[in-house]
Amino acid sequence: QVQLVESGGGLVQAGGSLRLSCAASGRSFSSYAMGWFRQAPGKEREFVAAISWSGGITYYTDSVKGRFTISRDNAKNTLYLQMSSLKPEDTAAYYCAAPGSPATTAGTMGVSPMRYWGQGTQVTVSS
């Protein structure tokens, strides 16, 4: 059974940092692009960042560019999201996700359907 398990969320003051992790089990995602999404209360889930299977190509939504860094360790089957200079508007449940096919590129993660989702980890940024 494939599982994606996020961790690292919490409460932080504006300007602070958090590092999210997403551990995959049940299969290897080393040949798949992966990504992070988030959903704030009352809003639709939105794309945050994506990374190619090798880690060499990354994409970010405009609102997090320069503040968030996505990375991966394929040997550990783990995805990361380093978040810095956090703002109250970053408050949301954060989800890692993977597509059903290795043909899905990092550049299309924001508009492609994801097959695998984690349960989410809450990030709350206080002002």
ZIVENDA-V924201 format. One record per backbone hydrogen bond with DSSP energy under -0.5 kcal/mol. NH is the residue of the N-H (numbers start at 0). CO is the residue of the C=O. Records with the same first field share a line. If there is no record, write none. Layout:
NH->CO, CO
//
This chain:
2->24
4->22
5->3
6->20
9->121
11->123
13->125
14->85
15->12
17->82
19->80
20->6
21->78
22->4
23->21, 76
24->2
31->28
32->103
33->50
34->96
35->48
36->94
37->45
38->92
42->39
45->37
47->35
48->35
49->58
50->33
51->56
54->51
58->49
60->47
63->60
64->60, 61
66->63
67->63
68->81
70->79
72->77
75->72
76->72
77->72
78->21
79->70
80->19
81->68
82->17, 80
83->66, 81
84->14
85->15
89->86
90->87
91->122
92->38
93->91, 120
94->36
96->34
97->115
98->32
103->100
104->102
107->104
108->105
110->107
111->107
114->97
115->97
117->95
118->3
120->93
122->91
123->9
125->11, 123
//
